[in-house]
Amino acid sequence: MISPFARRPLFFTLPISLVLALCVLISYSVPDAQAKGPAVKYMERVARELVKAGRLSSRSAFYKSILRYADTRHIGTYSLGIYLPNLKNGRRKAYYDGVRRFVARYFATQSRKYHVSKVVIGSTERKSGRSVLVDSKIHLASGTKYKVVWKLRKSGSGYQIQDARVLGFWLTPFLRSAFVNYVKKHGGNVEKLIVALKR
């Protein structure tokens, strides 16, 4: 496991499935455009932008992409779990920005460690309640292949990414477990989490 805060007190470590999924985003090889649905085309646009950020291992580039494409309000709200009521109204903006900065920093750190040779995005999309699911097949440089399912929600004329399923597991519960455990260890103080996220 790899600590997201090198040379700092341990915040939490992420399971390998989550690490691989994060690095999938920064290593996309996007196929030529075909007659596909809007959610599939959306994922291809996200991929093209993130692959540029991955080549640079740039926090700021990842941050801009996350701000634009990820539903960090949903992800952050879900991830606080039982401690959501402890988040003061005046600190909500700082918390959600901290979530974006944490993920951007982690993407940038891991961009050199995992290499995806090819990603094939499925040509179809399907409904799941209010969400839209898009399949993709991941090809690692090692020869390993696995499936990642992206969960999107409609947002204006486009979409936002809410979650991803790797090896049968959704990833936001991992983040929720990490955030909740961190806040629990600090006596329910969400402010401590906000500070840690923005380091």
ABEGO torsion letter per residue (X at the ends): XBBABBGBBBABBBBAAAAAAAAAAAABBBBBBBBBBAAAAAAAAAAAAAAAAAAAGBAAAAAAAAAAABBAAAAAAAAAEAAAAABBAAAAAAAAAAAAAAAAAAAAAAAAABBBABBBBBABBBBBEABBBBBBBBBBAAGBBBBBBBBBBBBEABBBBABBBBGGBBAAAAAAAAAAAAAAAAGGBAAAAAAAAAX
